[in-house]
Amino acid sequence: MLTSLRVRTQGAPSFAPSVRAGLAGVLAVAACALWLPAAAHGAELPVYTAQPALERPAAIARLKDLIAEALQNNPELRAARNEQEAAAHRIAPAGALDDPMLEAGVLNLPTSSFSFAREDMTMKMLGLSQRIPYPGKRDLKRDVAQKDADSVALAYQETANRIARELKVAYYDLALATQSARIVQQNRALVAQLLKLAEGRYTVAQGSQTDVLRAQTQLSKMSEELIKLEREQAMLAADANRVLGRKAAALPVAAEELQLTEMPLALQELQEKALANRPQLRALQMLVRRNEQALELARKDRYPDFDVRFAYGQRDRMPDGIARSDVVSLTVAMNLPVWGADKTAPRIAEALAMRDQALNVLEAQRNEAASKLAQALATAAQNLRTARLYRSELVPQSQLTAQAALSAYQVNRGEFAPLLESQMMSFSYELAYATAVASYNKALADIDFLTGGTLPATNPQADGSKP
């Protein structure tokens, strides 16, 4: 590039005005052939119309398919599933009776002779005893374990929703990086054409070296931006593979093109859905009920449990051969809760504190969920309005401005700097539109997570139009 600039500096003064004018005409015709193949027929300027999309990776994955894969293979979710199964297996043992006690022995054997026939009270004994809790304790223990299992199951659902949300965010960020790279490459090709036009005019002394350098600088900036976007694509694809539970050597994820899918969002309705369907809030409600039952169980510890014992004693015949009858025994024992001040009362106080803690945590999480939901709605509304503004006004207006600047420049009524600036403004608006669409979709993912996955996957009024 610098070589051509030196040639122009040394050789341009040797051109006669008529020759220079002729070369300018030839270059103008060439530029028109390059930039305006259909301008004579009133067609739009190619530099500002949609360029053919760059070739995308062959394996474009749909978001819903990736979510299904993540819910199946994500190791964190598999661990939560195992925890759910473990909690379900704790329900039956919690309400079961203690194992009965089997005992066998010898009663009243005289030490003087160690004879089983001398004393009437000497016998061989076989006994069975069973601990029976106070009525209602077993049901309460089973209910507490059931509420624990239900809470763990809801925590599993919350984990699944969170993983789906993480995958959506990574997917939309990856789609934004991919689409941004495509926009940068398309506009870089346009700026490269502008550079050729500026170089041609500079060669025949109808343009300035500053114009050429400006175009070269913009090309370098776009090359730098492409390098950054390539890094972002690699990082985001790796993050998506992590959420999917894929190995590090797996092929990177390729995202579909961003679409602006508008959904009706009402704060009051969504807050009601969040309170009714958010697994985290439902799990906390379950924890409150669990602690209430644990409190009731602690209060029942003030009542005794019972030990029922049955024993059978076998006696030998008397020394003279007369048979002795066998004997049976049945006893009922119970514990005396005389140490309630040291044992039962602290347990009741602990259960009461745990219940109040669960109530306060539930209230705090409800407030936090309402706050985050309001923020997500505000973010979604802002990005939706921004995307609409870029699509309907800013992008078309910037394209018309760039088209007017090009037309003026081609007939020597405009400068190169406004032309390049208008093209870069159109480029920046295209990127801003894609960013707004991605941010809107990510806000929808947050809202869907905060409301427990109640948003529809698609909307009949989905708007997939592009600027």
C-alpha positions in Angstrom: 0.0 0.0 0.0 2.8 2.4 0.8 4.5 1.6 -2.5 1.5 2.8 -4.4 1.4 5.9 -2.4 5.0 6.7 -3.2 4.4 6.1 -6.9 1.6 8.6 -6.9 3.7 11.2 -5.1 6.4 11.0 -7.7 4.4 10.3 -10.8 1.2 12.3 -10.5 2.6 15.7 -11.5 3.7 14.2 -14.9 0.0 13.6 -16.0 -1.4 16.2 -18.2 -4.8 17.6 -17.1 -6.6 16.0 -20.0 -5.0 12.6 -19.3 -5.7 12.9 -15.6 -9.3 13.7 -16.4 -9.5 10.6 -18.7 -8.1 8.4 -16.0 -10.5 9.8 -13.5 -13.3 8.9 -15.8 -12.1 5.4 -16.3 -11.7 4.9 -12.5 -15.2 6.3 -11.9 -16.7 3.9 -14.4 -14.7 1.0 -12.8 -16.0 2.1 -9.4 -19.5 2.2 -10.6 -19.1 -1.3 -12.1 -17.8 -2.5 -8.7 -20.2 -0.7 -6.5 -23.3 -0.1 -8.6 -23.9 -3.0 -11.0 -27.6 -2.1 -11.2 -27.5 1.6 -10.4 -28.6 2.5 -13.9 -31.8 0.7 -13.2 -32.5 2.3 -9.9 -31.5 -0.7 -7.8 -30.3 -0.3 -4.2 -26.6 0.2 -3.7 -25.0 -3.2 -3.0 -22.8 -1.8 -0.3 -25.8 -1.2 1.9 -27.9 -4.2 1.1 -27.7 -7.4 2.9 -24.7 -9.4 1.9 -24.8 -13.2 1.5 -24.4 -14.8 4.9 -21.0 -16.2 5.6 -20.8 -20.0 5.5 -21.8 -21.3 8.9 -20.7 -24.5 10.6 -22.4 -27.6 9.3 -23.7 -28.8 12.6 -26.1 -26.0 13.8 -27.7 -27.2 17.1 -31.2 -26.1 18.1 -31.5 -24.8 21.6 -34.2 -27.1 22.7 -32.2 -30.1 21.6 -29.2 -28.9 23.6 -31.4 -28.3 26.7 -32.6 -31.9 26.5 -29.0 -33.1 26.2 -27.9 -31.0 29.2 -30.8 -32.3 31.3 -29.7 -35.8 30.5 -25.9 -35.6 30.7 -25.0 -32.7 33.0 -23.0 -34.2 35.9 -24.2 -31.7 38.4 -27.8 -32.5 37.5 -27.0 -36.2 37.7 -25.7 -35.7 41.2 -28.8 -33.8 42.2 -30.9 -36.7 40.8 -28.9 -39.1 42.9 -29.5 -37.0 46.0 -33.2 -37.0 45.2 -33.3 -40.8 45.0 -31.4 -41.1 48.2 -33.9 -38.8 50.0 -36.8 -40.8 48.7 -35.2 -44.0 50.2 -35.1 -42.3 53.6 -38.9 -42.0 53.9 -39.8 -45.6 54.8 -37.0 -46.2 57.4 -38.0 -42.9 59.2 -41.4 -44.2 60.2 -40.4 -47.8 60.7 -40.3 -49.5 64.1 -37.0 -50.2 65.8 -35.7 -53.8 65.3 -37.1 -56.1 67.9 -34.7 -57.5 70.5 -34.3 -61.3 70.8 -32.8 -62.5 74.1 -31.9 -66.0 75.4 -30.5 -67.0 78.7 -30.7 -68.9 82.0 -32.6 -67.6 85.0 -32.0 -68.4 88.7 -29.4 -71.1 88.2 -28.0 -72.0 91.7 -24.3 -71.5 92.0 -23.9 -74.3 94.6 -24.8 -77.1 92.2 -25.5 -75.4 88.8 -28.4 -77.9 88.5 -31.4 -77.0 86.4 -33.6 -79.5 88.3 -33.0 -78.4 91.9 -34.8 -75.0 92.1 -38.3 -74.4 90.9 -37.4 -70.9 89.6 -34.4 -72.2 87.5 -35.3 -72.1 83.8 -34.0 -71.6 80.3 -35.5 -68.4 78.9 -36.2 -67.1 75.4 -37.5 -63.5 75.1 -38.6 -61.0 72.5 -39.0 -57.3 73.1 -40.2 -54.4 70.9 -39.9 -50.6 71.3 -43.2 -48.9 70.4 -43.1 -45.1 70.2 -45.8 -42.9 71.6 -48.8 -42.7 69.2 -48.2 -40.1 66.4 -44.4 -40.1 66.6 -43.9 -42.5 63.7 -46.3 -40.6 61.5 -44.5 -37.4 62.3 -41.1 -38.9 61.6 -42.3 -40.2 58.2 -43.9 -36.8 57.4 -40.6 -35.0 58.2 -38.7 -37.4 55.9 -41.3 -37.0 53.2 -41.0 -33.2 53.4 -37.2 -33.5 53.2 -37.5 -35.7 50.1 -40.0 -33.3 48.5 -37.7 -30.4 49.2 -34.8 -32.3 47.6 -36.9 -33.1 44.6 -37.8 -29.4 44.2 -34.1 -28.5 44.6 -33.5 -30.9 41.7 -36.0 -29.1 39.6 -34.4 -25.8 40.5 -31.0 -27.1 39.5 -32.5 -28.3 36.2 -34.0 -24.9 35.5 -30.7 -23.2 36.4 -28.7 -25.4 34.1 -31.3 -24.7 31.3 -30.9 -21.0 32.0 -27.1 -21.2 31.9 -27.2 -23.0 28.6 -29.6 -20.5 27.1 -27.3 -17.6 28.2 -24.2 -19.3 26.8 -26.1 -20.2 23.6 -27.3 -16.6 23.0 -23.9 -15.2 23.8 -22.4 -17.7 21.3 -25.0 -16.7 18.7 -24.2 -13.1 19.3 -20.5 -13.6 18.9 -21.0 -15.7 15.7 -23.4 -13.1 14.2 -21.1 -10.2 15.2 -18.2 -11.9 13.4 -20.4 -12.3 10.3 -21.4 -8.6 10.4 -17.7 -7.6 10.9 -16.6 -9.7 8.0 -19.3 -8.4 5.7 -18.6 -4.8 6.6 -14.9 -5.4 6.4 -15.4 -6.5 2.8 -17.3 -3.3 2.1 -14.6 -1.1 3.7 -12.0 -2.9 1.6 -14.0 -1.9 -1.5 -14.1 1.7 -0.2 -10.3 1.5 0.3 -9.9 0.4 -3.4 -12.0 3.3 -4.5 -10.0 5.8 -2.3 -6.7 4.4 -3.6 -8.0 4.8 -7.2 -8.9 8.4 -6.6 -5.7 9.1 -4.8 -3.7 7.7 -7.7 -5.2 10.2 -10.1 -4.9 13.1 -7.5 -8.7 13.3 -6.9 -8.4 12.0 -3.3 -6.2 12.4 -0.4 -3.7 10.1 1.4 -5.7 10.7 4.6 -8.7 9.0 3.0 -6.6 5.9 2.2 -5.1 5.8 5.7 -8.6 6.2 7.3 -9.9 3.2 5.4 -6.7 1.2 6.2 -7.2 2.0 9.9 -10.8 0.8 9.9 -9.7 -2.4 8.2 -7.1 -3.0 10.9 -9.7 -2.3 13.7 -12.1 -4.8 12.2 -9.3 -7.4 11.9 -8.7 -6.8 15.6 -12.4 -7.2 16.4 -12.5 -10.5 14.5 -9.6 -11.8 16.6 -11.5 -10.9 19.7 -14.7 -12.5 18.5 -12.9 -15.7 17.5 -11.6 -15.9 21.1 -15.1 -15.3 22.5 -16.6 -17.9 20.3 -14.1 -20.5 21.5 -14.6 -19.6 25.1 -18.4 -19.6 24.8 -18.5 -22.9 23.0 -16.3 -24.4 25.7 -18.7 -23.1 28.4 -21.7 -24.5 26.5 -19.9 -27.9 26.3 -19.4 -27.7 30.1 -23.0 -27.2 30.8 -23.9 -29.9 28.3 -21.6 -32.3 30.2 -19.5 -32.9 27.1 -15.8 -33.7 27.3 -13.2 -31.1 26.6 -12.3 -32.6 23.3 -15.9 -32.5 22.0 -16.8 -30.5 18.9 -17.8 -26.9 19.7 -21.5 -25.9 19.7 -22.7 -23.9 16.7 -25.7 -21.7 17.4 -28.6 -20.7 15.2 -29.0 -17.1 14.1 -30.5 -14.7 16.7 -34.2 -14.1 16.4 -36.3 -11.4 18.0 -39.2 -13.3 19.6 -41.6 -10.9 21.4 -43.6 -12.2 24.3 -46.3 -10.5 26.4 -44.8 -9.9 29.9 -46.9 -8.6 32.9 -45.2 -8.1 36.2 -48.1 -9.0 38.4 -48.9 -12.2 36.5 -45.3 -13.3 36.4 -44.8 -12.6 40.2 -47.8 -14.9 40.9 -46.4 -17.6 38.6 -43.0 -17.3 40.4 -44.6 -17.7 43.9 -46.7 -20.7 42.6 -44.2 -22.4 40.4 -40.6 -21.5 41.3 -39.0 -24.7 42.7 -36.8 -22.8 45.1 -39.7 -21.0 46.7 -41.8 -24.2 46.8 -38.9 -26.0 48.4 -38.6 -23.3 51.1 -42.4 -23.6 51.7 -41.9 -27.3 52.1 -39.0 -26.7 54.5 -41.3 -24.5 56.6 -43.9 -27.3 56.8 -41.2 -29.8 57.5 -39.8 -27.7 60.4 -43.4 -27.3 61.8 -43.7 -31.1 61.9 -40.3 -31.4 63.4 -41.4 -29.0 66.1 -44.5 -31.1 66.8 -42.3 -34.2 67.0 -40.0 -32.5 69.5 -43.0 -31.7 71.6 -44.2 -35.3 71.5 -40.8 -36.3 72.9 -42.2 -35.2 76.3 -44.3 -38.3 76.2 -42.8 -41.7 76.9 -42.2 -44.6 74.5 -43.0 -48.2 75.4 -41.1 -51.4 75.5 -43.2 -54.5 75.2 -41.4 -57.7 76.3 -42.6 -61.3 76.0 -40.5 -64.2 77.5 -40.9 -68.0 77.6 -39.2 -70.0 80.3 -38.6 -73.7 80.1 -38.1 -75.6 83.4 -36.6 -79.1 83.9 -38.3 -81.9 85.9 -37.8 -82.1 89.7 -35.2 -84.5 91.1 -37.9 -87.0 91.8 -39.1 -86.9 88.2 -42.2 -84.8 88.6 -42.6 -82.5 85.7 -42.6 -78.7 86.1 -44.8 -76.5 83.9 -43.1 -73.9 81.7 -43.7 -70.3 82.3 -44.4 -67.2 80.2 -43.8 -63.5 81.0 -45.2 -60.3 79.5 -44.1 -56.9 80.6 -44.5 -53.4 79.5 -41.9 -50.7 80.3 -41.8 -47.0 79.5 -39.2 -44.3 79.8 -39.8 -41.5 82.3 -39.0 -38.1 80.8 -37.9 -36.7 84.1 -34.9 -34.8 82.4 -37.1 -32.7 80.1 -35.5 -29.5 81.2 -32.1 -30.8 79.9 -33.3 -32.8 76.9 -36.8 -32.1 75.6 -37.0 -28.3 76.2 -33.8 -27.5 74.2 -35.0 -29.7 71.4 -38.3 -27.8 71.3 -36.5 -24.5 71.3 -34.2 -25.7 68.5 -37.2 -26.8 66.3 -39.0 -23.5 67.0 -35.9 -21.6 65.9 -35.5 -23.7 62.8 -39.1 -23.1 61.8 -38.7 -19.3 62.3 -35.5 -19.4 60.3 -37.2 -21.2 57.4 -40.0 -18.6 57.5 -37.5 -15.7 57.3 -35.5 -17.4 54.6 -38.7 -17.9 52.6 -39.7 -14.3 53.0 -36.2 -13.1 52.0 -36.2 -15.3 48.9 -39.6 -14.1 47.9 -38.4 -10.5 48.1 -35.3 -11.3 46.2 -37.2 -13.2 43.5 -39.6 -10.3 43.1 -36.7 -7.9 42.8 -34.8 -10.0 40.3 -38.0 -10.6 38.3 -38.7 -6.8 38.1 -35.1 -6.2 37.0 -35.3 -8.9 34.4 -38.6 -7.4 33.1 -37.1 -4.0 32.9 -34.0 -5.4 31.0 -36.3 -7.2 28.6 -38.5 -4.2 28.0 -35.5 -1.9 27.5 -33.8 -4.3 25.0 -37.0 -5.0 23.2 -37.6 -1.2 22.7 -34.0 -0.8 21.7 -34.1 -3.6 19.2 -37.3 -2.2 17.7 -35.7 1.2 17.4 -32.6 -0.1 15.6 -34.6 -2.3 13.3 -37.2 0.2 12.3 -35.3 3.5 12.4 -31.6 3.6 13.2 -30.4 0.9 10.9 -32.5 1.9 7.9 -31.7 5.6 8.4 -28.0 4.9 8.7 -28.1 2.8 5.5 -29.8 5.7 3.7 -27.2 8.1 5.1 -24.4 5.9 3.9 -26.1 5.5 0.5 -26.4 9.3 0.1 -22.8 9.8 1.1 -21.7 7.3 -1.5 -23.8 8.9 -4.2 -22.3 12.3 -3.4 -18.8 10.9 -3.3 -19.2 9.2 -6.7 -20.1 12.5 -8.4 -17.3 14.4 -6.6 -19.8 16.3 -4.4 -18.9 14.6 -1.1 -15.9 13.8 0.9 -14.5 10.3 1.8 -14.5 10.9 5.5 -18.3 11.3 5.8 -18.8 8.3 3.5 -16.6 6.1 5.7 -18.1 7.4 8.9 -21.6 6.7 7.7 -20.7 3.2 6.7 -19.1 2.6 10.1 -22.2 4.0 11.8 -24.4 1.6 9.9 -22.0 -1.2 10.9 -22.2 -0.2 14.6 -26.0 -0.1 14.5 -26.1 -3.6 13.0 -24.0 -4.8 15.9 -26.0 -2.9 18.4 -29.2 -4.5 17.0 -27.8 -8.0 17.4 -26.6 -7.2 20.9 -30.1 -5.9 21.9 -31.7 -9.1 20.5 -29.3 -11.3 22.4 -29.8 -9.3 25.6 -33.6 -9.5 25.2 -33.4 -13.3 24.8 -31.2 -13.6 27.8 -33.6 -11.6 29.9 -36.4 -13.9 28.8 -34.2 -16.8 29.9 -33.8 -15.1 33.3 -37.6 -14.5 33.6 -38.3 -18.1 32.6 -35.9 -19.3 35.3 -37.3 -17.0 38.0 -40.9 -18.1 37.2 -40.1 -21.8 37.3 -40.1 -22.4 33.6 -43.5 -21.0 32.8 -42.7 -19.0 29.6 -43.8 -20.7 26.4 -40.9 -22.0 24.2 -42.3 -20.2 21.2 -44.8 -17.5 20.5 -47.2 -17.3 17.5 -46.3 -13.6 17.3 -42.6 -14.4 17.1 -40.9 -11.8 15.0 -37.8 -13.1 13.2 -37.3 -10.1 11.0 -33.9 -8.6 10.5 -32.9 -5.0 10.0 
